[in-house]
Amino acid sequence: INAAGARRLGLAIDAVSGRTAAELAALGGKPPSIMGRAIPVDGRFHEESFDVDGESREFLTARHVYRGANGEDLGVISVSHDVTELRRLEAQLHQAQKMAAIGRLAGGLAHDFDNLLTVILGYGGVLRERLAAAPAKHRLVDEIVRCGERAATMVNQLLAFSRKQPL
């Protein structure tokens, strides 16, 4: 066993080396729990366990029976690689990729919406000019144009978000 494996059991290397699981339990070692599953003896697999501090860890493990010259089982050879940090980084990458996709979607929607707003604001300006002789109706056209301009500001904010620019 190496230092990481002994630490996982909560014991010193000297206390672990060459001992059976029953002997380790008698010494007060805390074998990591394997999430209520039977532990495979031969092969490679992922396992999730809790260390002595109760922290969840994920391991890529290869475990095989160690046999003597006469074929008798002498023990189990197990090599585990802690992939907890790798899994955490993979999750962060996946989240970053999702956020990038959302940014691209927001940018596409903002461009399409901006095209619609250009038409709305353009027709609002034309309507305002045509109703110059009817000031009572100006208020309604002004409200349409004001809402269109507020929407254009929101579109610019979405575009800044999709380009990762400060607002």
Backbone as JSON Lines, residues from 0, in Angstrom:
{"i":0,"aa":"I","n":[0.85,-1.18,0.0],"ca":[0.0,0.0,0.0],"c":[0.89,1.23,0.0]}
{"i":1,"aa":"N","n":[0.41,2.3,-0.64],"ca":[1.17,3.54,-0.6],"c":[0.52,4.5,0.42]}
{"i":2,"aa":"A","n":[1.12,5.69,0.54],"ca":[0.66,6.65,1.54],"c":[-0.8,7.06,1.31]}
{"i":3,"aa":"A","n":[-1.17,7.26,0.03],"ca":[-2.55,7.68,-0.27],"c":[-3.55,6.58,0.13]}
{"i":4,"aa":"G","n":[-3.21,5.32,-0.16],"ca":[-4.09,4.22,0.22],"c":[-4.22,4.07,1.72]}
{"i":5,"aa":"A","n":[-3.11,4.21,2.44],"ca":[-3.16,4.13,3.9],"c":[-3.97,5.28,4.47]}
{"i":6,"aa":"R","n":[-3.78,6.48,3.9],"ca":[-4.53,7.65,4.36],"c":[-6.02,7.43,4.13]}
{"i":7,"aa":"R","n":[-6.36,6.8,3.03],"ca":[-7.76,6.5,2.72],"c":[-8.37,5.59,3.79]}
{"i":8,"aa":"L","n":[-7.55,4.71,4.36],"ca":[-8.01,3.83,5.43],"c":[-7.91,4.46,6.81]}
{"i":9,"aa":"G","n":[-7.21,5.57,6.9],"ca":[-7.05,6.23,8.19],"c":[-5.96,5.62,9.04]}
{"i":10,"aa":"L","n":[-5.0,4.93,8.43],"ca":[-3.92,4.27,9.16],"c":[-2.57,4.61,8.53]}
{"i":11,"aa":"A","n":[-1.49,4.32,9.25],"ca":[-0.14,4.48,8.71],"c":[0.17,3.3,7.8]}
{"i":12,"aa":"I","n":[1.11,3.5,6.88],"ca":[1.49,2.43,5.93],"c":[1.94,1.18,6.67]}
{"i":13,"aa":"D","n":[2.77,1.34,7.68],"ca":[3.27,0.18,8.42],"c":[2.15,-0.62,9.06]}
{"i":14,"aa":"A","n":[1.09,0.05,9.47],"ca":[-0.03,-0.63,10.12],"c":[-0.88,-1.39,9.11]}
{"i":15,"aa":"V","n":[-0.82,-1.01,7.84],"ca":[-1.67,-1.61,6.83],"c":[-0.96,-2.73,6.07]}
{"i":16,"aa":"S","n":[0.29,-2.52,5.72],"ca":[1.02,-3.41,4.84],"c":[1.03,-4.84,5.35]}
{"i":17,"aa":"G","n":[0.62,-5.76,4.46],"ca":[0.67,-7.19,4.76],"c":[-0.47,-7.7,5.62]}
{"i":18,"aa":"R","n":[-1.44,-6.9,5.92],"ca":[-2.55,-7.33,6.79],"c":[-3.81,-7.62,5.98]}
{"i":19,"aa":"T","n":[-4.64,-8.46,6.55],"ca":[-5.93,-8.76,5.92],"c":[-6.93,-7.69,6.32]}
{"i":20,"aa":"A","n":[-8.08,-7.7,5.62],"ca":[-9.13,-6.73,5.95],"c":[-9.61,-6.92,7.39]}
{"i":21,"aa":"A","n":[-9.7,-8.18,7.85],"ca":[-10.14,-8.44,9.22],"c":[-9.13,-7.89,10.22]}
{"i":22,"aa":"E","n":[-7.84,-8.04,9.94],"ca":[-6.81,-7.51,10.83],"c":[-6.86,-5.98,10.88]}
{"i":23,"aa":"L","n":[-7.11,-5.36,9.73],"ca":[-7.22,-3.89,9.68],"c":[-8.4,-3.41,10.52]}
{"i":24,"aa":"A","n":[-9.53,-4.11,10.41],"ca":[-10.7,-3.73,11.19],"c":[-10.41,-3.84,12.68]}
{"i":25,"aa":"A","n":[-9.66,-4.88,13.08],"ca":[-9.3,-5.04,14.48],"c":[-8.38,-3.92,14.97]}
{"i":26,"aa":"L","n":[-7.58,-3.34,14.05],"ca":[-6.69,-2.23,14.4],"c":[-7.43,-0.89,14.46]}
{"i":27,"aa":"G","n":[-8.68,-0.9,14.08],"ca":[-9.43,0.35,14.09],"c":[-9.42,1.06,12.77]}
{"i":28,"aa":"G","n":[-8.93,0.37,11.73],"ca":[-8.95,0.99,10.4],"c":[-10.38,1.16,9.93]}
{"i":29,"aa":"K","n":[-10.6,2.21,9.17],"ca":[-11.94,2.47,8.66],"c":[-11.92,2.25,7.16]}
{"i":30,"aa":"P","n":[-12.25,1.04,6.71],"ca":[-12.24,0.8,5.27],"c":[-13.25,1.71,4.59]}
{"i":31,"aa":"P","n":[-12.89,2.25,3.45],"ca":[-13.82,3.14,2.75],"c":[-15.08,2.4,2.35]}
{"i":32,"aa":"S","n":[-16.22,3.03,2.49],"ca":[-17.46,2.38,2.08],"c":[-17.59,2.5,0.57]}
{"i":33,"aa":"I","n":[-18.14,1.5,-0.05],"ca":[-18.24,1.46,-1.51],"c":[-19.71,1.59,-1.93]}
{"i":34,"aa":"M","n":[-20.43,2.48,-1.36],"ca":[-21.79,2.84,-1.77],"c":[-22.72,1.63,-1.82]}
{"i":35,"aa":"G","n":[-22.6,0.71,-0.92],"ca":[-23.53,-0.39,-0.8],"c":[-23.48,-1.42,-1.92]}
{"i":36,"aa":"R","n":[-22.41,-1.47,-2.71],"ca":[-22.3,-2.43,-3.8],"c":[-21.28,-3.51,-3.45]}
{"i":37,"aa":"A","n":[-21.46,-4.68,-4.06],"ca":[-20.45,-5.72,-3.92],"c":[-19.18,-5.25,-4.63]}
{"i":38,"aa":"I","n":[-18.03,-5.53,-4.06],"ca":[-16.76,-5.09,-4.63],"c":[-16.26,-6.16,-5.6]}
{"i":39,"aa":"P","n":[-16.17,-5.83,-6.9],"ca":[-15.66,-6.81,-7.86],"c":[-14.2,-7.14,-7.56]}
{"i":40,"aa":"V","n":[-13.81,-8.39,-7.78],"ca":[-12.44,-8.79,-7.49],"c":[-11.57,-8.71,-8.73]}
{"i":41,"aa":"D","n":[-12.07,-9.08,-9.9],"ca":[-11.27,-9.05,-11.11],"c":[-11.82,-8.02,-12.1]}
{"i":42,"aa":"G","n":[-10.92,-7.19,-12.61],"ca":[-11.32,-6.25,-13.65],"c":[-11.04,-4.8,-13.3]}
{"i":43,"aa":"R","n":[-11.48,-3.93,-14.22],"ca":[-11.33,-2.47,-14.05],"c":[-12.73,-1.89,-13.92]}
{"i":44,"aa":"F","n":[-12.87,-0.91,-13.08],"ca":[-14.19,-0.32,-12.85],"c":[-14.04,1.02,-12.15]}
{"i":45,"aa":"H","n":[-15.12,1.78,-12.17],"ca":[-15.21,3.01,-11.4],"c":[-15.9,2.68,-10.09]}
{"i":46,"aa":"E","n":[-15.43,3.27,-9.03],"ca":[-16.11,3.1,-7.76],"c":[-16.15,4.43,-7.04]}
{"i":47,"aa":"E","n":[-17.27,4.65,-6.38],"ca":[-17.41,5.84,-5.56],"c":[-17.37,5.38,-4.12]}
{"i":48,"aa":"S","n":[-16.6,6.07,-3.32],"ca":[-16.51,5.69,-1.91],"c":[-16.37,6.94,-1.07]}
{"i":49,"aa":"F","n":[-16.44,6.76,0.21],"ca":[-16.26,7.86,1.15],"c":[-14.98,7.61,1.91]}
{"i":50,"aa":"D","n":[-14.14,8.65,2.01],"ca":[-12.91,8.48,2.77],"c":[-13.21,8.57,4.27]}
{"i":51,"aa":"V","n":[-12.18,8.49,5.09],"ca":[-12.38,8.46,6.54],"c":[-13.01,9.75,7.06]}
{"i":52,"aa":"D","n":[-12.92,10.84,6.3],"ca":[-13.53,12.1,6.7],"c":[-14.96,12.23,6.19]}
{"i":53,"aa":"G","n":[-15.46,11.2,5.49],"ca":[-16.82,11.23,4.96],"c":[-16.95,11.93,3.62]}
{"i":54,"aa":"E","n":[-15.81,12.31,3.02],"ca":[-15.84,12.99,1.72],"c":[-16.0,11.98,0.6]}
{"i":55,"aa":"S","n":[-16.92,12.25,-0.32],"ca":[-17.16,11.36,-1.45],"c":[-15.99,11.49,-2.44]}
{"i":56,"aa":"R","n":[-15.46,10.35,-2.86],"ca":[-14.35,10.31,-3.82],"c":[-14.71,9.32,-4.91]}
{"i":57,"aa":"E","n":[-14.18,9.54,-6.1],"ca":[-14.39,8.59,-7.2],"c":[-13.04,8.05,-7.64]}
{"i":58,"aa":"F","n":[-12.98,6.74,-7.84],"ca":[-11.73,6.08,-8.18],"c":[-11.91,5.23,-9.43]}
{"i":59,"aa":"L","n":[-10.87,5.19,-10.24],"ca":[-10.75,4.22,-11.31],"c":[-9.85,3.13,-10.75]}
{"i":60,"aa":"T","n":[-10.38,1.94,-10.64],"ca":[-9.68,0.86,-9.94],"c":[-9.49,-0.36,-10.83]}
{"i":61,"aa":"A","n":[-8.33,-0.96,-10.72],"ca":[-8.06,-2.27,-11.32],"c":[-7.77,-3.21,-10.15]}
{"i":62,"aa":"R","n":[-8.48,-4.31,-10.08],"ca":[-8.32,-5.23,-8.95],"c":[-8.26,-6.66,-9.5]}
{"i":63,"aa":"H","n":[-7.26,-7.42,-9.04],"ca":[-7.09,-8.8,-9.49],"c":[-6.66,-9.69,-8.33]}
{"i":64,"aa":"V","n":[-7.02,-10.96,-8.44],"ca":[-6.62,-11.94,-7.43],"c":[-5.13,-12.24,-7.61]}
{"i":65,"aa":"Y","n":[-4.42,-12.29,-6.49],"ca":[-2.99,-12.64,-6.48],"c":[-2.9,-14.1,-6.06]}
{"i":66,"aa":"R","n":[-2.38,-14.93,-6.99],"ca":[-2.34,-16.37,-6.73],"c":[-0.9,-16.85,-6.57]}
{"i":67,"aa":"G","n":[-0.73,-17.84,-5.76],"ca":[0.58,-18.44,-5.54],"c":[0.91,-19.44,-6.65]}
{"i":68,"aa":"A","n":[2.1,-20.08,-6.53],"ca":[2.57,-21.03,-7.54],"c":[1.63,-22.22,-7.68]}
{"i":69,"aa":"N","n":[0.96,-22.62,-6.62],"ca":[0.04,-23.75,-6.65],"c":[-1.38,-23.34,-7.03]}
{"i":70,"aa":"G","n":[-1.58,-22.06,-7.37],"ca":[-2.9,-21.58,-7.77],"c":[-3.78,-21.14,-6.62]}
{"i":71,"aa":"E","n":[-3.24,-21.21,-5.39],"ca":[-4.06,-20.79,-4.25],"c":[-4.13,-19.27,-4.19]}
{"i":72,"aa":"D","n":[-5.28,-18.77,-3.75],"ca":[-5.48,-17.32,-3.62],"c":[-4.68,-16.83,-2.42]}
{"i":73,"aa":"L","n":[-3.76,-15.9,-2.7],"ca":[-2.95,-15.33,-1.63],"c":[-3.44,-13.95,-1.2]}
{"i":74,"aa":"G","n":[-4.19,-13.31,-2.06],"ca":[-4.68,-11.98,-1.74],"c":[-5.24,-11.3,-2.97]}
{"i":75,"aa":"V","n":[-5.42,-10.03,-2.84],"ca":[-5.96,-9.22,-3.94],"c":[-5.02,-8.06,-4.18]}
{"i":76,"aa":"I","n":[-4.7,-7.84,-5.43],"ca":[-3.91,-6.67,-5.8],"c":[-4.89,-5.63,-6.34]}
{"i":77,"aa":"S","n":[-4.86,-4.46,-5.78],"ca":[-5.79,-3.4,-6.17],"c":[-5.0,-2.12,-6.39]}
{"i":78,"aa":"V","n":[-5.23,-1.5,-7.54],"ca":[-4.6,-0.22,-7.85],"c":[-5.74,0.75,-8.15]}
{"i":79,"aa":"S","n":[-5.8,1.83,-7.38],"ca":[-6.86,2.82,-7.56],"c":[-6.26,4.17,-7.88]}
{"i":80,"aa":"H","n":[-6.9,4.86,-8.78],"ca":[-6.49,6.21,-9.14],"c":[-7.66,7.15,-8.81]}
{"i":81,"aa":"D","n":[-7.41,8.12,-7.95],"ca":[-8.44,9.06,-7.54],"c":[-8.74,10.0,-8.72]}
{"i":82,"aa":"V","n":[-9.95,9.92,-9.26],"ca":[-10.34,10.76,-10.4],"c":[-11.38,11.8,-9.99]}
{"i":83,"aa":"T","n":[-11.49,12.05,-8.69],"ca":[-12.48,13.01,-8.18],"c":[-12.28,14.39,-8.79]}
{"i":84,"aa":"E","n":[-11.06,14.88,-8.77],"ca":[-10.77,16.22,-9.3],"c":[-11.02,16.26,-10.8]}
{"i":85,"aa":"L","n":[-10.66,15.2,-11.51],"ca":[-10.91,15.13,-12.94],"c":[-12.4,15.22,-13.24]}
{"i":86,"aa":"R","n":[-13.2,14.51,-12.48],"ca":[-14.66,14.55,-12.66],"c":[-15.2,15.95,-12.37]}
{"i":87,"aa":"R","n":[-14.66,16.61,-11.35],"ca":[-15.09,17.97,-11.02],"c":[-14.76,18.92,-12.17]}
{"i":88,"aa":"L","n":[-13.55,18.78,-12.73],"ca":[-13.15,19.62,-13.86],"c":[-14.0,19.33,-15.1]}
{"i":89,"aa":"E","n":[-14.34,18.06,-15.32],"ca":[-15.2,17.71,-16.45],"c":[-16.57,18.36,-16.29]}
{"i":90,"aa":"A","n":[-17.11,18.37,-15.07],"ca":[-18.4,19.0,-14.81],"c":[-18.33,20.5,-15.06]}
{"i":91,"aa":"Q","n":[-17.22,21.13,-14.66],"ca":[-17.05,22.57,-14.91],"c":[-16.97,22.85,-16.41]}
{"i":92,"aa":"L","n":[-16.24,22.01,-17.15],"ca":[-16.14,22.18,-18.59],"c":[-17.52,22.04,-19.24]}
{"i":93,"aa":"H","n":[-18.28,21.04,-18.8],"ca":[-19.62,20.82,-19.35],"c":[-20.5,22.05,-19.08]}
{"i":94,"aa":"Q","n":[-20.42,22.61,-17.87],"ca":[-21.19,23.8,-17.52],"c":[-20.76,24.99,-18.38]}
{"i":95,"aa":"A","n":[-19.46,25.15,-18.59],"ca":[-18.96,26.25,-19.43],"c":[-19.44,26.1,-20.87]}
{"i":96,"aa":"Q","n":[-19.48,24.86,-21.37],"ca":[-19.96,24.62,-22.72],"c":[-21.45,24.96,-22.83]}
{"i":97,"aa":"K","n":[-22.23,24.62,-21.79],"ca":[-23.65,24.96,-21.79],"c":[-23.84,26.48,-21.79]}
{"i":98,"aa":"M","n":[-23.03,27.19,-20.98],"ca":[-23.14,28.64,-20.92],"c":[-22.76,29.26,-22.27]}
{"i":99,"aa":"A","n":[-21.76,28.72,-22.94],"ca":[-21.36,29.22,-24.26],"c":[-22.49,29.02,-25.26]}
{"i":100,"aa":"A","n":[-23.16,27.88,-25.19],"ca":[-24.29,27.61,-26.08],"c":[-25.43,28.59,-25.81]}
{"i":101,"aa":"I","n":[-25.69,28.86,-24.54],"ca":[-26.74,29.83,-24.18],"c":[-26.36,31.21,-24.71]}
{"i":102,"aa":"G","n":[-25.09,31.57,-24.61],"ca":[-24.64,32.85,-25.14],"c":[-24.85,32.95,-26.64]}
{"i":103,"aa":"R","n":[-24.54,31.87,-27.37],"ca":[-24.75,31.87,-28.82],"c":[-26.24,31.98,-29.15]}
{"i":104,"aa":"L","n":[-27.06,31.26,-28.4],"ca":[-28.51,31.32,-28.61],"c":[-29.03,32.73,-28.34]}
{"i":105,"aa":"A","n":[-28.58,33.33,-27.24],"ca":[-29.01,34.69,-26.9],"c":[-28.6,35.66,-27.99]}
{"i":106,"aa":"G","n":[-27.4,35.5,-28.52],"ca":[-26.93,36.38,-29.59],"c":[-27.77,36.24,-30.84]}
{"i":107,"aa":"G","n":[-28.09,35.01,-31.22],"ca":[-28.92,34.79,-32.41],"c":[-30.31,35.37,-32.25]}
{"i":108,"aa":"L","n":[-30.92,35.13,-31.08],"ca":[-32.25,35.69,-30.82],"c":[-32.21,37.21,-30.81]}
{"i":109,"aa":"A","n":[-31.17,37.77,-30.21],"ca":[-31.06,39.23,-30.13],"c":[-30.94,39.83,-31.53]}
{"i":110,"aa":"H","n":[-30.17,39.2,-32.41],"ca":[-30.04,39.73,-33.78],"c":[-31.39,39.69,-34.5]}
{"i":111,"aa":"D","n":[-32.11,38.56,-34.37],"ca":[-33.42,38.46,-35.02],"c":[-34.39,39.48,-34.44]}
{"i":112,"aa":"F","n":[-34.4,39.64,-33.13],"ca":[-35.29,40.59,-32.49],"c":[-34.91,42.02,-32.88]}
{"i":113,"aa":"D","n":[-33.63,42.28,-33.01],"ca":[-33.17,43.61,-33.41],"c":[-33.68,43.94,-34.81]}
{"i":114,"aa":"N","n":[-33.71,42.97,-35.7],"ca":[-34.27,43.2,-37.04],"c":[-35.74,43.59,-36.96]}
{"i":115,"aa":"L","n":[-36.51,42.9,-36.11],"ca":[-37.93,43.24,-35.94],"c":[-38.09,44.63,-35.34]}
{"i":116,"aa":"L","n":[-37.26,44.97,-34.38],"ca":[-37.34,46.3,-33.76],"c":[-37.01,47.41,-34.74]}
{"i":117,"aa":"T","n":[-36.11,47.15,-35.64],"ca":[-35.77,48.15,-36.65],"c":[-37.01,48.49,-37.47]}
{"i":118,"aa":"V","n":[-37.78,47.48,-37.84],"ca":[-39.02,47.7,-38.6],"c":[-40.03,48.46,-37.74]}
{"i":119,"aa":"I","n":[-40.21,48.03,-36.49],"ca":[-41.17,48.69,-35.6],"c":[-40.81,50.16,-35.4]}
{"i":120,"aa":"L","n":[-39.56,50.43,-35.1],"ca":[-39.14,51.81,-34.86],"c":[-39.21,52.64,-36.15]}
{"i":121,"aa":"G","n":[-38.87,52.01,-37.26],"ca":[-38.96,52.72,-38.54],"c":[-40.39,53.13,-38.86]}
{"i":122,"aa":"Y","n":[-41.32,52.18,-38.74],"ca":[-42.73,52.5,-39.0],"c":[-43.28,53.47,-37.95]}
{"i":123,"aa":"G","n":[-42.79,53.36,-36.71],"ca":[-43.22,54.32,-35.68],"c":[-42.82,55.73,-36.05]}
{"i":124,"aa":"G","n":[-41.6,55.9,-36.56],"ca":[-41.15,57.23,-36.99],"c":[-41.96,57.76,-38.16]}
{"i":125,"aa":"V","n":[-42.26,56.88,-39.13],"ca":[-43.07,57.28,-40.28],"c":[-44.47,57.68,-39.82]}
{"i":126,"aa":"L","n":[-45.05,56.87,-38.92],"ca":[-46.39,57.16,-38.41],"c":[-46.41,58.49,-37.66]}
{"i":127,"aa":"R","n":[-45.4,58.78,-36.9],"ca":[-45.31,60.04,-36.16],"c":[-45.32,61.23,-37.15]}
{"i":128,"aa":"E","n":[-44.55,61.11,-38.22],"ca":[-44.52,62.18,-39.22],"c":[-45.87,62.36,-39.9]}
{"i":129,"aa":"R","n":[-46.54,61.26,-40.2],"ca":[-47.84,61.34,-40.89],"c":[-48.94,61.88,-39.98]}
{"i":130,"aa":"L","n":[-48.76,61.71,-38.68],"ca":[-49.77,62.2,-37.73],"c":[-49.38,63.55,-37.13]}
{"i":131,"aa":"A","n":[-48.5,64.25,-37.8],"ca":[-48.06,65.56,-37.3],"c":[-49.24,66.51,-37.13]}
{"i":132,"aa":"A","n":[-50.24,66.36,-37.96],"ca":[-51.41,67.24,-37.89],"c":[-52.39,66.81,-36.81]}
{"i":133,"aa":"A","n":[-52.19,65.63,-36.19],"ca":[-53.12,65.14,-35.16],"c":[-52.35,64.91,-33.87]}
{"i":134,"aa":"P","n":[-52.05,65.99,-33.12],"ca":[-51.25,65.85,-31.9],"c":[-51.86,64.93,-30.85]}
{"i":135,"aa":"A","n":[-53.16,64.73,-30.85],"ca":[-53.79,63.85,-29.85],"c":[-53.34,62.4,-30.03]}
{"i":136,"aa":"K","n":[-53.02,62.04,-31.26],"ca":[-52.59,60.66,-31.53],"c":[-51.08,60.49,-31.38]}
{"i":137,"aa":"H","n":[-50.37,61.6,-31.22],"ca":[-48.91,61.53,-31.04],"c":[-48.53,60.72,-29.8]}
{"i":138,"aa":"R","n":[-49.32,60.87,-28.75],"ca":[-49.02,60.18,-27.49],"c":[-48.96,58.67,-27.7]}
{"i":139,"aa":"L","n":[-49.88,58.14,-28.48],"ca":[-49.9,56.69,-28.73],"c":[-48.68,56.25,-29.53]}
{"i":140,"aa":"V","n":[-48.32,57.01,-30.55],"ca":[-47.17,56.67,-31.37],"c":[-45.88,56.82,-30.55]}
{"i":141,"aa":"D","n":[-45.82,57.87,-29.72],"ca":[-44.65,58.06,-28.87],"c":[-44.45,56.88,-27.92]}
{"i":142,"aa":"E","n":[-45.55,56.32,-27.41],"ca":[-45.45,55.16,-26.51],"c":[-44.91,53.94,-27.26]}
{"i":143,"aa":"I","n":[-45.36,53.75,-28.49],"ca":[-44.85,52.63,-29.3],"c":[-43.35,52.79,-29.52]}
{"i":144,"aa":"V","n":[-42.92,53.99,-29.9],"ca":[-41.51,54.25,-30.17],"c":[-40.69,54.1,-28.89]}
{"i":145,"aa":"R","n":[-41.19,54.61,-27.75],"ca":[-40.47,54.51,-26.48],"c":[-40.28,53.04,-26.08]}
{"i":146,"aa":"C","n":[-41.32,52.23,-26.22],"ca":[-41.21,50.79,-25.89],"c":[-40.23,50.1,-26.85]}
{"i":147,"aa":"G","n":[-40.26,50.48,-28.12],"ca":[-39.32,49.91,-29.07],"c":[-37.88,50.25,-28.73]}
{"i":148,"aa":"E","n":[-37.65,51.49,-28.27],"ca":[-36.3,51.9,-27.88],"c":[-35.83,51.16,-26.62]}
{"i":149,"aa":"R","n":[-36.76,50.93,-25.66],"ca":[-36.39,50.15,-24.46],"c":[-36.04,48.72,-24.85]}
{"i":150,"aa":"A","n":[-36.81,48.17,-25.77],"ca":[-36.52,46.8,-26.24],"c":[-35.17,46.76,-26.95]}
{"i":151,"aa":"A","n":[-34.85,47.81,-27.71],"ca":[-33.55,47.86,-28.4],"c":[-32.41,47.9,-27.39]}
{"i":152,"aa":"T","n":[-32.6,48.6,-26.27],"ca":[-31.58,48.62,-25.2],"c":[-31.38,47.21,-24.63]}
{"i":153,"aa":"M","n":[-32.49,46.49,-24.43],"ca":[-32.39,45.12,-23.93],"c":[-31.67,44.22,-24.93]}
{"i":154,"aa":"V","n":[-31.93,44.43,-26.21],"ca":[-31.25,43.63,-27.26],"c":[-29.76,43.89,-27.2]}
{"i":155,"aa":"N","n":[-29.37,45.15,-27.03],"ca":[-27.94,45.47,-26.94],"c":[-27.3,44.79,-25.73]}
{"i":156,"aa":"Q","n":[-28.03,44.71,-24.62],"ca":[-27.51,44.01,-23.45],"c":[-27.34,42.52,-23.73]}
{"i":157,"aa":"L","n":[-28.32,41.93,-24.4],"ca":[-28.2,40.51,-24.77],"c":[-27.01,40.28,-25.7]}
{"i":158,"aa":"L","n":[-26.84,41.17,-26.65],"ca":[-25.71,41.03,-27.56],"c":[-24.38,41.17,-26.82]}
{"i":159,"aa":"A","n":[-24.31,42.1,-25.86],"ca":[-23.1,42.25,-25.06],"c":[-22.84,40.97,-24.26]}
{"i":160,"aa":"F","n":[-23.9,40.37,-23.69],"ca":[-23.75,39.12,-22.94],"c":[-23.24,38.01,-23.84]}
{"i":161,"aa":"S","n":[-23.82,37.91,-25.05],"ca":[-23.42,36.82,-25.94],"c":[-21.98,36.99,-26.43]}
{"i":162,"aa":"R","n":[-21.49,38.21,-26.45],"ca":[-20.1,38.47,-26.87],"c":[-19.17,38.56,-25.68]}
{"i":163,"aa":"K","n":[-19.72,38.39,-24.47],"ca":[-18.95,38.47,-23.22],"c":[-18.29,39.84,-23.07]}
{"i":164,"aa":"Q","n":[-19.05,40.88,-23.43],"ca":[-18.55,42.24,-23.28],"c":[-19.17,42.86,-22.03]}
{"i":165,"aa":"P","n":[-18.48,43.8,-21.39],"ca":[-19.11,44.47,-20.24],"c":[-20.31,45.28,-20.69]}
{"i":166,"aa":"L","n":[-21.35,45.29,-19.88],"ca":[-22.55,46.04,-20.22],"c":[-22.36,47.5,-19.89]}
